[in-house]
Amino acid sequence: MPAPDSPSEIAASSVHIPFSFELFPPRSAAAAHTLWDTIQQLAAVGPEFMSVTYGANGSSRESSLEVLRYILDETSVHPLAHLTCVGSSHFEANRLVREFLDAGITSFLALRGDPPSGAVESDHFLGDLGSASELVQLIHRVQTERAQYATLASRSASGGGAIPSSRQKVRVAVAAFPNGHPRSKRSNQDVDTLLAKQVSGATIAITQLFFHAEDYLGFLEDTRAAGVTIPILPGLMPATTPARLERILELTGERRPEELSRRLHASESSDEQVAIGVEHAVSLCLEILAGGAPGLHLYTFNQHRAALSVLDGVGLIAGPTSPESSNLKESA
């Protein structure tokens, strides 16, 4: 069945289109309080999962784990932990994965991570794990080792244990780069890299931000032709201010969306800028869903209003004026 290509068709369709959100750990107590509310607002619309970023070299390990635990304990949404392996030894990476698994986290986004500032591309900064594919394999291996020693309480008088009849599996996502990773050396390297991640045990991919539908759809076509079969979720963020757009472009190196940029910079109204950013994101979502995207992954910047407006515009959730979605309204 072809994907619906308008909000009304999506709302009326029986096709289930999953969506998910990305969050980052709060940097202050005030930001934490706001984040808990944001998580509840996002959880209310039934996302497939919420991912939580992990600072460079593990700088936000404790705060990332705190957010993941909050999602696990206070919502019905599946938490997904970002993990990086740059600079880690096998022992450190193994211990970190076990810590997250022991906390009840069974979904991960395995990333190689960026080198330290000023580092040269060499084995000195990479550590024992040289790629995200190796981290994917490590996560599966650690879970398998843990499962081998898991026991269930026995009903026998001896009080012994029994090996579970089934073992809990982990879900391991990886990153994908429709317009090429900054360190890619050839045009098809990112396709080959994603295929290698799939072979290593990745179960889903999430793309870097992009602003042009043809970038994602072309990458999707190339990866399918190369043998990649795992779902490739498009990663999107509504640019709701000129400053945010410029920052996104600076961080990602993506092609400038000229019309969106022109309209944002021409507007002096913050409300109008939000509407412009949401409108562009909705149009982009509809085009890539019609082209075969298996769902949507929204980078929220720890704010729920724009992300929910995009999902409303696409037809994946009830509008903010509907009785069943009154809990999405933000307090004045």
Buried (B, 14 or more C-beta within 10 A) or exposed (E): EEBBEBBEBBBEBEEEBBBBBBBBBBEEEEEBEBBEEBBBBBBBBEBBBBBBBBBBBBEBBEBBBBBBBBBBEEBEBBBBBBBBBBBBEEEBBBEBBBEBBEBEBBBBBBBBBBBEEEEEEEEEBBBBBEBBBBBBBBBBEBBEEBBEEEEEEEEEEEEEEEEEEEEEEBBBBBBBBBBBBEEBEEEEBBBBBBBBBBEBBBBBBBBBBBBBBEBBBBBBEBBEEEEBEBBBBBBBBBBBBBEBBBEBBEEBEBEEBEEBBEBBEEBEEEEEBBBBBBBBBBBBBBBBBBBBBBBBBBBBBBBBBBBBBBBBBBBBBBBBEEEEBEEBEEEE
